[in-house]
Amino acid sequence: MDEVEQAKHFVAHRFVKTLLNQDISFKLHIILGSTDSPTIADFIVKKAGEVGAEGIVMAKHRKGKVTELVVGSVTSEVIKRATGHCPVVVVPSQWKAVME
């Protein structure tokens, strides 16, 4: 299975059922390779604008005991850069249990 198929498989099994059960419409965008943006956060916000996203949803990943209280650096930058463009929702990496 290639990278794109792995990403689709991961999202389908982890999120799609919950989103559909909650009647939340969404579009999935998977981008592999280099971008013309200086940072990943810039690219995410730029892509959201290009596709007319009404919001950005990002997972908060637990990388240690202290980081449970804060979001990661990419998520933090997306929140800053998306201000005024669209809302950013940060969900726990174990959000499936929260939603069901």
JOWOUR-V801539 format. One record per backbone hydrogen bond with DSSP energy under -0.5 kcal/mol. NH is the residue of the N-H (numbers start at 1). CO is the residue of the C=O. E is the energy in kcal/mol with one decimal. If there is no record, write none. Layout:
NH CO E
NH CO E
This chain:
6 2 -2.5
7 3 -2.4
8 4 -2.6
9 5 -2.6
10 6 -2.6
11 7 -2.6
12 8 -3.0
13 9 -2.2
14 10 -2.0
15 11 -3.1
16 11 -1.7
17 12 -0.8
19 15 -2.6
20 16 -2.9
21 17 -2.5
22 18 -1.6
23 20 -1.4
24 19 -2.7
25 23 -0.6
31 29 -0.5
43 39 -2.0
44 40 -2.7
45 41 -2.2
46 42 -2.6
47 43 -3.0
48 44 -2.2
49 45 -1.9
50 46 -2.3
51 47 -2.2
52 48 -0.5
52 49 -0.7
53 48 -2.9
56 87 -2.3
58 89 -2.8
60 91 -3.4
61 59 -0.7
63 61 -0.7
68 64 -0.6
68 65 -0.5
69 66 -1.8
70 67 -1.0
76 72 -2.6
77 73 -2.2
78 74 -2.6
79 75 -2.4
80 76 -2.0
81 77 -2.9
82 78 -2.4
83 79 -0.7
83 80 -0.6
85 82 -2.9
86 82 -1.9
87 54 -0.7
89 56 -3.2
91 58 -2.6
91 89 -0.6
93 60 -1.6
95 92 -1.6
97 94 -1.0
98 94 -0.7
99 95 -2.6
100 96 -1.8
